[in-house]
C-alpha cells in the first residue's frame, strides 16, 4: 500500500485554467420559499410513520444553498437541528442519501474519504475513486474541510500535491514524443516497471498534454496505455493508474462505468451508487447520465428503477432528474 499511497499523494486530476463546466441534474428551485419548505418537512417528520415522500420531494429538488436555507428556517421554527431530526426520522439507504445532500460537495467527499480509512483496514476502492477523480483544487478544499471540522486529517488528503503544468495553446510535439517514449521504456519495453517515471510524468504534465501523450504512446507500444497498465502492475496500484487514465480520457464515462458495475447484479451496491449520485448531482450527473445511456443502451433512470426499491429508489430517481 506504500507505493499506492505515494501514487495517490502525487496524482490529481487538474485540467488547469478555468474550472470545468458543470452539468447538474439538481439545480436551484424557482419560487423558492425556505420557510414553507421547513414547515412541510417539520410536518412530514412528525407524521406517524414519517412522510418520506415529502422529505424526498423537497430535499432532492433544491440546490445545496437552498437546503441550507431550509435547515436554518427549520431550526428557527422548531428549535431543533434539521440534520439531527432527519437522522431520527430516516434510516438505511434513504438516510444516507438525504444526510449526504445536507453537506456540500467538499464536506461530503471528506466524510466519504474519512469513512474509507476509518477502523480496521482501508476501503482502497473508495479511496482510489475519490482521490483520482478529484482535481487538486477539490482535494485542497477537502483538506480545508478536514481542518475546519477538526477531523483527523490522515495521509489520505494531508499530502503535498504535485504541481501540474498549466495547459498551453502551443502543442509541444517533441515533449509529447519524449514522454510517450519514456512511458514505454519505463514499462512495456523493460523487465519490471519503473513506476517512479510513470508517476512523475502523470503527476506533472497537463491533462491535455497527457491525452496527446497516450495517443502517441500507441506508436511505440503494441498496447494502449490502459492495456500496458494491466500488464505491468497489479492490485491497488493497477486500479489507481487505470482510474486516473480513465478520468483523463473522460471523467463522466468513468463514473458511468462505476454506476453500471454497481448495478450489474440483482441488487445494487448501494454505497457506490449513493456516493456517485449524491456527490455528482450538482456537478456533472447530467453528462454522466448521457454517457451511461451511450455505454449501456439503457437509461440510468431505468437501471436505477430495476435495481433499487422503496423510498431509496424514489430519492435516486429524483436526483437522476429524468429518463433520457
N, C-alpha and C positions, 0 to 999 in steps of 0.2 A: 504493500500500500504506500510505502515511502515514495516510490517513483511516481505513482499516481498522484500523490499529494503535491509533489513538485510540479507535475504537469498542470494540475488544476490551479496551482498557485500562480502560474505564469500565463496560461492561455485564457483569453477572454474574447468575446465577440464584440468587436468595435469597428463600425464602418467609418468612424471619423466624420468630421464636418458636421452637418446639421443632423438633428435627431431623426430617427426613422419615422416615416409616416405611419399614422395609426389607422386601423381598420376594425373598430369596435362593433360588437353586437349590442352592448349595453351603453346607452347614451343618456344624457340628461333629459328628464321628462318635461314636456311642455305643461304650462299651467300648474306648476309645482306648488303645493301647499303643505309644508312640513308639519304644521300644527294639525291639519286634518289627517295626514298620514299617521302621525303619532297617536292620535285618538283612535283611529281604526286598529292600529297594532295593539294598543292597550286593551281594547275590547276583545280582539282576537286571542290574546294571551289569557284573558280572564274567562273566556268562554269554556264551558265544561268540555273537556276533551281537546281543547285548543283548536282554533280555526287556522290550521296551517296554510290553507289556500290563500287567505288574505295576506298573511305574512310573506308568502312567496310572491304574490301579485305585486306587492309594494316594493320589497327589498331587491328583487331581481330586475326591476324595471326603473330603477333610479341610479344615477351616477354615484360614485363614492362620496363626492362632496355633498350630494343631496341626502344620502344615507346618514352622513354625519349630522346634517341639519335636523333630520328626523330624530336621531338619537338625543340631540340637545333638547328638542321640544318634548320628547317623551320624558326625559328626566325632570324637566320643568313642571310638567303636569302631574306626574306620578310619584315624584321624589325617589325614583328608583333608576338604577343604571340599566339601559336597554340591553346591553350585552349580557349582563347577569340575568335579566328577565328572560332573554331568549335561551340561555343555557338551561334554565329551569323548565322552560316550556317545550323545548325540542329535544330530539335525541337522534342517534345514529348518523347516517349519511346526510340527511337533511340538515341536521345541526351543523355538521362540518361545512356544508355549502354556505349556509346563512351566516355563521360566525366568520367564515373566510371573507365574505363580502363586506363585513364591518371593518375590515382592515384595508389600508391602501396597498398597492402592489408591493412596495418595498417591505412593509410590515408583514404581509402575508408570506413573501419569499423568505424573509428572515425566520419566521416561525417554522416554515417547512424545512429549511436548512437545519435549524436547531433540532427539530424532531428527528431528522435523519441521522444525527450524530449523537443523540442522547441515549443513555442506557447501554446495555451490552451490545457490542458490535455496531457497525455503521451500515446504514442503508445506502450503499455506494450508488445504486441505480438512480435514486432520487437526487443524491448529491451531484452526480455527473450531469444529469439533466439540468439541474438548477444552475450550476456554475458554468457549464459550457454553452448554455443558450442565452445567458445574460451578458450585456455589454459591460465594459469597465465602469462606465458611469452608473449603471444599475447596481453593480456589485459594491461600489463605493457608497451608494445610498443605503444598501442593505447593511453595510458595516456601520454607517451612522445611526441607523435604527437600533442596532445591537447596543451601541454605546449609550444612546439616549435612554433606552429601556433597561439599562444596567444588566442585560443578559450576558451570560458567559460567552464572549466572542472567541471561539476556539479557532483552530487552524483553518476551519472551513472558509472563512472570509476575512480573517485577520492576516492578510498577506500583502506583500509589496507587489502590486500588479505590474506586469511588464508594460513598457511604453511602446504602443503600436504606432507604426508610421502613419502619418496622415495621407489620405488618398491624394493623388496628384493628377492634374489634367494631362501631364506628359507621361506617355507609356514608355517605361524603360525596358525595352526588349532584351537588352543584354543582361540585366539583373533578373528578369523573368527566366531566361535561359539558364543562368548560373544557379538560381535557386532550384529549378526543376532538376537539373543535373545533380546538384548537391543532395536533394531528397532521394534521388535514385541511387546514388553512390553510397549514401548512408544506410540504405535499406536493402532493396532487392538485389543490388549488384554484389553485395558483400555477404560473408557469413556472419550472422549476428547483426543486430541493428544498432546503429549509432543514434540512440534515442535523443541524446543531447542536441544533435544537429536538427532533428525534426522539431524538437521543442523550440529551439532558437528561431528557426525560420517561421514557424507557425505562430509564435507569440509576438514577433517584432514587425512583420510585414503587414501592410494594409490589406483589408479584405478584398477589395477589387484586384489588387496585385496578386494575391494568393489564388483567386479564381482563375486568373490567366496562367499562373504557375501550374495549377493542377491540370489545366488543358494541355500545356506544353509538356508536362511530365509524361503524357502518353506517347510522346515521340521518342522517349528514352526507354520507358519500361513497357513490357508486354502486358502489364496490368495497369488499371487506373489507380488513383490514389487510395480509394476505399478497398479495392482488392489487395493492394500492397499492404495496407494496414492489417487486414485479416490474415495475411500470410506471415507478417513479420512480428506481430505482438499479440498477446492473448490476455484474457481476463479483463480486469477493470481498466487496464491501460488501453487495450483494444477498444473497449466501449467509449472511453474518453476521447481518443483520437477520432473515432468514427462520428461521435456526436458533434464534435467541433467542425469536422469537414462537412457533415450534412447541414449544419447550421450556416456555414459559409455559403454553401450552394443554394439553399432555400430553407430558411428557418421555419416558415409556415408549413412546408411539406414535412419537415422533421416532426412537428407537433401533430400533424395529421396522421403520420405513421404511428406515432406513440398512442394516439387515441384508437386507431384501428387495431393495434396489437392488444390494447387493454380491453377491447370488446370483441375478441375473436371467439371466446368460449360461450357457453350458455349464459353465464353471468359475467358482469363486468368487473375489472379490477378497479373498485370504487375509488381507492386512494389516488390512483393515477388520473382517472377521469375527472375527479373533483378538482385536483390540483391544476390541471391544464385549463379546465373550463373556468374556474374562479380567477386564476392568475392572468388569463389571456382575454377575458370577455370585454375588458375596456382597453385592450391593446391591439390585438390583431385576429380575434376569433372569426371575424367575417372572412378574412383571407384564408385562415385555416380551414374553415367550412368549405370554401371553394376547392382548395387542394384535396380535401378529404373526398369530395364527390368525384373529382377527376381521377383519383387513385383507386377508388372502390366502386365506381358506378352506382353508388347509393349515397343518399344524403346523410350528413352527420345526424340530423334531426331523426330520420327514420331508424338509424342504427341505435341511437340512444333509446328510442321508443321500444326497440326489440330486446335490448339487453339490460334495461333497468326497470324499476317498478315503483308504484306508490308516489308519495309526495317528493321523494328524491328525484324521480323521473320528471315530475312536473317542474321542479326547480331547474333542472338541467335543460329541459326543452325551452323554458323561458329565457335562460341565458343564451341558448343557441340562436334565438331570435328569428327563426324561420326555417321552412323546409324547402331549400333550393340547392 
